[in-house]
């Protein structure tokens, strides 16, 4: 019986992580389309990027709340979500800069930062921002 108790939380975490990856992939695609459409409509690349990311973060919060973690989307969890996004980005940036310093390979450095962003974001959301209350 103890084996069942320890397997269930791992299975749930794996399912949540897979959902988190799916939401992230969809979010990336939607954000990119919005960025390109806004830019094609005449906005500067910076404005298009801000609009795309703002909509993307909002979409990600809503979908991860409902689909991935099945928690209420409240103002409190939204603020925590934004903190997790910032921390995830800073972890990504630190990783990218460290790898860049060690390898002098910018594309490798960028690629190394991506899983750090994803893992920090998932853990921060699962155990803090969107933790069931």
N, C-alpha and C positions, 0 to 999 in steps of 0.2 A: 504493500500500500504506500509506503514512503516514496517509492519510485514514481508513482502516479502524481503525488503532490509536487515533486520537484520538476517533473516533465511538463505539467500544465503551464506554469508561468513561463518556461522557456519557449514553449510552443506559441503562447500568446505574444511574447516579445518578438519572436521571429515573424509572426504574421503581421504585427504592427510595423516592424522594420520594412517588410516587403511593401506594405501599404504606403509607408512613408516614402520609399523609393519611387513608387508609382505616382504618388501625388507630386513629388519633386520633378519627375520627368515631365508630367503633364504641365506643371507650373512653368517649367523652363520653356517648353514649347509655346505656351500661351503668352508668356512674357516676351519672348523673341518676336512673335507675330505682332504684338502690340507695339513694341519698339520700332519695328520696321514700318508698320502702317503709319504711326505717328510721324516718323521721320519722312516717309514718302509724302505725307500731307503738308510738308514744309517746315516742320519743327526742327530745331537744331538737334544734333546727336545727343547732347547733354539733356535737353528737355525730354526727348523721346525716351532716353534711358531712365530718367526719373519717373516718368509716367508708367513705363513698362514695369519697373521694379515695384512701384507703389501698388499697382493693380496686382502684380504677382504675389507680393507679400500678403495682401488682403485675401486673395484667392487661396493661398497656401494655408493661412490661418483658418479660414472657414472650412476648407476641406479636411485638413488634419484634425480639427476639433470634432467634426461630425463623423468622418469616415475612419481615420486612423486610430484616434485615441478615444472616441465616443464620449466626449465631455461637452459640457455647455460652453458655448462661445460667449464669454462674459468680457466686460471691460478689463477686469483684473487679469484674466488669462491672456487677453490680447496684449496688455502691457508686458507681461512676463514673456510672451512669445517674441515680442520685439527685442527684449533684452537677450533672449537666446539667439536670435538672428544676429545681433551685434557681436556677441561673444563668439559665435560660430565663424563669423566673418574675420574677427581678429585672430582666431586660431588658424584659419585658412591663410591669412596674410603672414602670420609668424612662420608657419610651415613653409610657405612659398619663399619667403626671404631667406630662411635658413638653408633650404635646398639650393636656392640660387647661389648663395654664398659658397656652399660646398662644391657645387657642380659647375657653376657658370653656364647652366643649360636652362634657359627661361621656360621652354615648353615642358620640360621634365618638372621643373619647379611648380608650374601652374597645375600640372596633373597631380602632383603629390598633395597639393592643398585641397583638392576636391573631396577625397574620402574623409579628411579631417573635418571639413565643414559639415559633411553629411552625418558623421558619427557624433560630433559634438552637438549638432542640432537635434538629432534623434534623442540622445540621452537627456539633454536639457529639457526638451519638451515632454518626454515620457515621465521623468522623475521630478520635474519642477513646474514648468509652465502649464502643462495640461494634465497634471496629476489629478486623479479622481478625488474629490473631497467628500 
